[in-house]
Amino acid sequence: MLAEERRQRILETLRAEGHVVAKELAERFDISIDSVRRDLTLMEEQGHLQKTYGGAVAPVPAPKTRALPKPEEERYGDGSPHQDAIAKRAASYIRSHDTVFIGGAGIHFGMLKHLPSDIPFTVVTNSIKIAEAIRKREFLTSYLIGGKLRAESAGSMIDVLAIEMIGKFAMDIVFMTGGGIGPAGVSTATPEGAAFARAAAQASRRRICLAPHEKLGHRQFVVSVPIDTIDILITDLAAPKNIIEQIERQRVQVVYADDNETMGSGDREMDSR
C-alpha cells in the first residue's frame, strides 16, 4: 500500500471514530510505530489531526476569544468522561484540613461528586451554584465570596468586591481552569474574570489547572495567570502532544487523568505533605 493511500485510510478512521491509536495503526498496516509517527506528524502539519501521546485526535476548532458562557443547564449537566476523570483526579489532591478554592465552571461542578466525604476541609467559592450544592455536607465548611450578581454568569461573582474579598483569604489549593489553556497561560473571555482568577491564584499556595484537551492550545481574550505559575496541570490522553511539550518545558507537572499516572519531564508528586 502506498503511503498516501495509508494516510487516507488513517484520515477515514479518524473521521469515523474521532481518534486513532498508533499501535493499532502499526498492526493494521503492518508497519513500524516510527512509520506511523511520521504519517501522523505529516498529517498534523497538513492540519488533518492533532497528535497525542499514543496516537491522534481530530483537530478541535478554536473557540471565539470572547465566547459567552454556556446555558446553565448545559454548563452544569453531565460532563464528558474525560472531563469527569480530570475532575475526579483534581479532587483527589484535597487533604484533611485543607482550604481550597473551587470556581463556577462546569468542570468545577463536576468535582463536587468526587469531593472527600470523610475528612474535614474548607471550600471557598464565588459561585452560588457551587455553594448551594455543598453547604450542608458533613465535614465540609464553605465560604461564599460576595459581589455583584450578573444575569449571564450563572451566579458567579468576579467584580471588584469579589476580588477584594478573595484577597483576604489564604488557601492551600486553587483549582483553576479557563476557556483557553496553553504555553502563554490560562485565559478567559473577560478582563474581570481574568482579574478574579489571578487574585484567587495569588491567594493560594498551590495552583492546579483542570485542562481538558479541547481547551489546550487555545487562547481567549485575557490571560489570567502565566502557565509557569501553575504547579500541576491535569489533562487527558487526547491532549495535543506539541502543546503539552511546550507547557512541560516551563516546569509544569502534567498529570494524565485517564490512566491515573503522571507522565513527562515533571514527573513528581506534589501532594506528599
N, C-alpha and C positions, 0 to 999 in steps of 0.2 A: 504494500500500500504506500502510495506517495505521501510525503509529509503534509502537503496541502490538503489532501483528502482526509488524512488523520485529524488535522486540526479542524476541519469542517465537521467531522463526527463529534469531536470534543465540544464544539460550539452547539451542536444539536442537543447533546446530552445536557449541557449547561442550561439551555433554554427550557428544556423539558423538566429538569429536576432542580434547577436553581443553584447547584453546586456540583463539583467533581472532586474526586479523591485521586491523588497522584498514583498511589499504589495500585488502585483498581484500574486506572488507565494503562499502567505499565503491563499489568496482567492481560487486559483486554486486547491490547495491540501487540503484545509480545515484544516489548521494547524495554530499555533500561529506564530507571527512575530519572537519570540525568537527561535522557532524551525527552521525557515528559516535561521536566522542568524547563527545558529550552523551549518547548512548544508553548508552555504557559507563559513564560517570560515574553515571547514574541507576541502572543495574543493580548497580553496586558498592555504592551507598548502600542498595539493597534486599537486599544480601547474596548476590547471584547469582554474583558473579565478583570477581576481583582484577585491577585494571588493571596493565598492564606497559608498558614502553616499546615502542610499536608495536602494542599490542593488549590482550589479557586472557587470563587462565587461570582454570580452575575454582578456587574457594576451597579452601585447604588446611586440614583440620581441625586445631585446636590440640592439640599433644601434652599429655600429662599433665605436671604440673610436676615430678614425681619418677618419670619413666619408667625402668624397668630397662634396662640395656644389651641390645642385640640379641644373639642367639646368635652365637658366634664364626664359624660357617660362613656366616652371613648378613652379619655385620658386615664380614668380610674377603673377601666374594665380589666379583664384578664389579659395580662401581658403575654407575649410570645414565650415559648420555652427557654430561649437563650436569655431573654431579659429576666425571667424568673430565676434562672440559675445564677445570674450576676447578683440579683437582689439577695438571694439566699447566701451566697458567699460573702457579700458585704456584711450581712447581719451576724455572720459567724465571728467577726472581729470584735464584737462587743463583749467586754469582760465585766465581772462583778464591780459595782460602784462606779462604772464609767459614766461620764456625761457626754452625750453625743448630740450632734445636730442632724436632723432629718428634714429636708425641704419638702416642697409640694409637687414635685414631678411625679409622673406616673410610675416610674421605676422605684421612687421612694415609697409610694403607696404599696408597691409590690413587696417591699421589705417587711411590711408590718406582720404578715402571717409567719415570717421566719424569725421574728424577734425572740430573744430568750424569754422563757416563761418561768424560770426557776432561780433567777438571780436578781438582786436589786440593781437598778441603774436608772439614769435620768435621761429623758429626751427633751431637747429644746427644738421647737419648730416654729416656723412663721406661717404655717398652713392650718386653717380652720378644719379642713377635711382630715388631716393627719391627727390633729389634737382631739377631735371628736371620736376618732376611731380608737385611740389609745388611753383616753383619760380615766377609764375605770379598770384598767388592767392591774392585776396583782403584781407587787414588787416593782412597779414602774411609776416613777414620779415624772410629771410632764409640765413643761412651761410653754406658754404660747406668746410669741413675740407680737406686740401690738403695732398698729399703724393704720393707714388709710385703706379702706376696703375698695377694691376695684372690680367692676362688674365682669370684666373679661379675664380675671386672674384665677378663677376657681378658689377664691378665698385665701390668697397668699399676700402677705404684707411685705413690701420692698421699698417703702418710701423713706424719707429722712428720719422719721420717728423710729421705724423698724431698724434702720442702720445704727442709730444711736443706741438703741436698746440692746442689740446683739453684741455691741462692743463692750457692754458691761459684764458679759459672761466670760468665763474661762472654761473651755471644753477640751475633752480628751480626743475626740474624733469628729470631724465634719465629713459627712457623706455628700460629695459633690456630683453634679452632672451638668450637662449643657446641651444645647441644640447642635453644637459643633465641638469636636474634641480632636486636637491634632498637635503637631510639633510646636505651634505657636502658643497653644494653651487651650483652656476651656472657655468657650464663648457662648453668648446668648443674644437674644433678639433686641433687648432694650438696655440702655445705659443704667437705668435704675436697677434692673435685675442683676446686671454685672456688678454694680457697686455693692449691692447687698451680699452677693455671693463672695465677693472679695473680703467684706467685713467679717463674714462668718468664718472664712478660711483663716484670717488673721487672728481670730479669737480661739483657734484650735491648735492643739499640739501636733495632731496628725491629720493629713488630708487624704481621703480615699475617694477616688473618682470612679463612678459607675459608668462604663463606656461600652454600650452595645455597638456591634460592628457598623451599624447603619449611621452612627454619629461620627465615626472616626474618619479623619481626612477632610472633614468639612469645617468651615469657619463661618460663624454668624456675625452679626453686626458689631458686637463689642466683646473683647476678651476680658474675662473676669479675673483669671489668675494665669500666670505663665505655667507651662507644663512642667518646668523643672522645680516648681514648688509643690508638686503632687508627690506624695510618698508611695502610694500604691494605686495602680490603675487596674481595675477588674474588667475584663472583656471576655469574648467568646472566640472559639476557634475559626470563625468566619472573618475575624479582624484582618484587614489588609496588611500583608506582611511588610511592605515598604514603610507604611506609617508607623507600625509597631517598632521597627528597627530605628527609625528616627527618634521616637519617643524614648526608647531604651538608651540611646546614646546620650540622653540628658539625665541619666542615672535615676530613672523612674522604674520602680519594680512593677513589672507586668505580670498579672495573675490571670490564668485562664479558668473561668468558672466551670466549663464543660466537663473537664476531667479532674477537677479539684487539684491541679498541680500548678506549680509555678515554673515558668519557662523563661529562658532568655538570660542575658548577662546580669540582670539584677536579681539573681536567684538567692533571696534571703528573706526569712520571715521576720516581720516587724511586730508580731503580737506576743512575743515571749517575755512579757513583763509581769 
